Amino acid sequence: MQLISAGALTQLTQVSKGTGCRVAVVGCGYWGSKHARVMHAADGVEEVVLVDSRRDRLLNLGRSYKTAPWYTDLRSALAHVDAVVVATPPSTHVAVAMQAIEAGKHVLVEKPLAPTSAGARRLDRAAAAAGVVLMVGHTFEYNPAVRKLRQIIQSEELGEVYYIDCARLNLGLYQNDVNVILDLAPHDISIINHVLGRKPVAAQAWASRHAHRRFEDVAYLRLFYDDFFDDRGLSANIHVSWLDPCKVRRVTAVGSQKMAVYDDLAVDERIRVLDKGVCLPPDGDNMTQPPLSYRYGDIVVPFISPDEPLAVQNQHFIECIATGSRPLTDGANGLAVVEALEAAELSRRLGRPVLLAELSADSRFTQPFSLGSRYVSASRASGGTGAANGAASAVRTSPEMS
Ligand SMILES: NC(=O)c1ccc[n+]([C@@H]2O[C@H](COP(=O)([O-])OP(=O)(O)OC[C@H]3O[C@@H](n4cnc5c(N)ncnc54)[C@H](O)[C@@H]3O)[C@@H](O)[C@H]2O)c1
């Protein structure tokens, strides 16, 4: 449990006495406007304050919320609120959230928590020191379909999970400050971390730049778990793209007993559990035997509650403020996703898998650069922890205004 500072305690007391929480939504663009709608409807919210450096955005959103106070900078709004939702572009998350935390405000930061793990750690430490709630907007972890998928996987209904495959494709929306990995993969990594209840130990990524001048718009990521060097070990594959003719939002989990497909775009059958599989012949190790047989069984469609994930998430934030409890998607949860993103981003640059352990403060990034199989065999020889290669500066992903 976090320590609660005197200022934050006063706010908690006010909120628990029923005076309600006053929430600033900073960034009133595409996603911030949804936060404004959801916060207006949340229990325990007394007032929603709109903040955006663009006056036209404020005027536009202000038409829907005529009584909502608005400000063109967070500093002017801070005296009037208890909590802040940061829905500005990712490169600004650390600076904006830090400003709120230093003023003793509870903070919900949109994904990714920060563009770098150093930024995410700073926010986590600062929130703990200030005794305020820090939550990250990993909306899919509040999505009833993702929670159902987690339940299915954790109950071992699928058997041993072989791999998870995610596809998040569409034409756009192109971003101005981060590449497609930092924009879209946070969703998939948070979903995978949540349903598996595990964090990856290494990441590998390939990405290419087509229509965007600066940022990669198509990327493939692979996450490895504790059996990194075992090609039969658990892995997760993620395909993200801003440059695809078809909108796809799909997660497939393949297990030794069954398979599950979560299609976020499906109207009725968002999760299907398929009793499909492959059976080894009795003498499975004998490669001269005829190959595998295939099992085709029932397809089950579980009930998924229609709750809006963003509304569930934001209500949880307000409840955590009122009760002083730690959010499901706290700073550590946000950091775990950022570390996987950072390892993927570094892998893309170095052209080799990157262990998350390499990103820690005491990593050996000053060691000589080497690639591919040399790296793997050196890692194997040294017991699998891997020698970190490349320059320390290469860890940084995109600019972070802080
Ligand atoms: N959880 C989700 O499902 C989800 C979905 C979409 C976007 N997002 C996240 O929401 C955030 C915003 O994305 P978006 O698509 O709404 O972007 P957007 O560009 O539509 O809106 C961002 C807004 O922030 C404002 N802004 C920028 N810097 C500011 C500052 N320092 N102070 C005040 N206002 C500032 C801009 O003027 C703009 O209006 C991003 O972090 C993104 O990753 C999350």
The ligand as an SDF file (V2000), in Angstrom:
LIG
                    3D

 44 48  0  0  0  0  0  0  0  0999 V2000
   -6.4050    3.6690  -24.3380 N   0  0  0  0  0  0  0  0  0  0  0  0
   -6.7410    3.7390  -25.6150 C   0  0  0  0  0  0  0  0  0  0  0  0
   -7.4430    2.8720  -26.1430 O   0  0  0  0  0  0  0  0  0  0  0  0
   -6.2530    4.9050  -26.4330 C   0  0  0  0  0  0  0  0  0  0  0  0
   -6.7950    5.1540  -27.7000 C   0  0  0  0  0  0  0  0  0  0  0  0
   -6.3190    6.2430  -28.4040 C   0  0  0  0  0  0  0  0  0  0  0  0
   -5.3430    7.0730  -27.8740 C   0  0  0  0  0  0  0  0  0  0  0  0
   -4.8450    6.7850  -26.6450 N   0  0  0  0  0  0  0  0  0  0  0  0
   -3.7930    7.6350  -26.0500 C   0  0  0  0  0  0  0  0  0  0  0  0
   -4.3770    8.9090  -25.7520 O   0  0  0  0  0  0  0  0  0  0  0  0
   -3.3920    9.9350  -25.8890 C   0  0  0  0  0  0  0  0  0  0  0  0
   -3.9210   11.0120  -26.8220 C   0  0  0  0  0  0  0  0  0  0  0  0
   -4.1300   10.4510  -28.0920 O   0  0  0  0  0  0  0  0  0  0  0  0
   -5.1180   11.1670  -29.1300 P   0  0  0  0  0  0  0  0  0  0  0  0
   -5.2500   10.2340  -30.2650 O   0  0  0  0  0  0  0  0  0  0  0  0
   -6.3340   11.6400  -28.4250 O   0  0  0  0  0  0  0  0  0  0  0  0
   -4.2390   12.4310  -29.5640 O   0  0  0  0  0  0  0  0  0  0  0  0
   -4.7730   13.7960  -30.1780 P   0  0  0  0  0  0  0  0  0  0  0  0
   -3.6430   14.3620  -30.9420 O   0  0  0  0  0  0  0  0  0  0  0  0
   -6.0810   13.6180  -30.8510 O   0  0  0  0  0  0  0  0  0  0  0  0
   -5.0410   14.7170  -28.8920 O   0  0  0  0  0  0  0  0  0  0  0  0
   -4.0110   15.1770  -28.0680 C   0  0  0  0  0  0  0  0  0  0  0  0
   -4.4060   16.5460  -27.5150 C   0  0  0  0  0  0  0  0  0  0  0  0
   -3.4550   16.9370  -26.5350 O   0  0  0  0  0  0  0  0  0  0  0  0
   -3.2320   18.3270  -26.6420 C   0  0  0  0  0  0  0  0  0  0  0  0
   -1.9540   18.6250  -26.0020 N   0  0  0  0  0  0  0  0  0  0  0  0
   -0.7210   18.2530  -26.4120 C   0  0  0  0  0  0  0  0  0  0  0  0
    0.2050   18.6270  -25.5070 N   0  0  0  0  0  0  0  0  0  0  0  0
   -0.4660   19.2710  -24.5180 C   0  0  0  0  0  0  0  0  0  0  0  0
   -0.0710   19.8650  -23.2820 C   0  0  0  0  0  0  0  0  0  0  0  0
    1.2080   19.8700  -22.8920 N   0  0  0  0  0  0  0  0  0  0  0  0
   -1.0340   20.4310  -22.5010 N   0  0  0  0  0  0  0  0  0  0  0  0
   -2.3250   20.4130  -22.8740 C   0  0  0  0  0  0  0  0  0  0  0  0
   -2.7500   19.8520  -24.0260 N   0  0  0  0  0  0  0  0  0  0  0  0
   -1.8380   19.2880  -24.8270 C   0  0  0  0  0  0  0  0  0  0  0  0
   -3.2790   18.5940  -28.1440 C   0  0  0  0  0  0  0  0  0  0  0  0
   -3.5500   19.9540  -28.4280 O   0  0  0  0  0  0  0  0  0  0  0  0
   -4.4090   17.6480  -28.5740 C   0  0  0  0  0  0  0  0  0  0  0  0
   -5.6610   18.3050  -28.5640 O   0  0  0  0  0  0  0  0  0  0  0  0
   -2.1210    9.2410  -26.3810 C   0  0  0  0  0  0  0  0  0  0  0  0
   -1.2980    8.9760  -25.2790 O   0  0  0  0  0  0  0  0  0  0  0  0
   -2.6250    7.9380  -26.9580 C   0  0  0  0  0  0  0  0  0  0  0  0
   -1.6520    6.9150  -26.8900 O   0  0  0  0  0  0  0  0  0  0  0  0
   -5.2910    5.7490  -25.9110 C   0  0  0  0  0  0  0  0  0  0  0  0
  1  2  1  0
  2  3  2  0
  2  4  1  0
  4  5  1  0
  4 44  2  0
  5  6  2  0
  6  7  1  0
  7  8  2  0
  8  9  1  0
  8 44  1  0
  9 10  1  0
  9 42  1  0
 10 11  1  0
 11 12  1  0
 11 40  1  0
 12 13  1  0
 13 14  1  0
 14 15  2  0
 14 16  1  0
 14 17  1  0
 17 18  1  0
 18 19  2  0
 18 20  1  0
 18 21  1  0
 21 22  1  0
 22 23  1  0
 23 24  1  0
 23 38  1  0
 24 25  1  0
 25 26  1  0
 25 36  1  0
 26 27  1  0
 26 35  1  0
 27 28  2  0
 28 29  1  0
 29 30  1  0
 29 35  2  0
 30 31  1  0
 30 32  2  0
 32 33  1  0
 33 34  2  0
 34 35  1  0
 36 37  1  0
 36 38  1  0
 38 39  1  0
 40 41  1  0
 40 42  1  0
 42 43  1  0
M  CHG  2   8   1  16  -1
M  END
$$$$
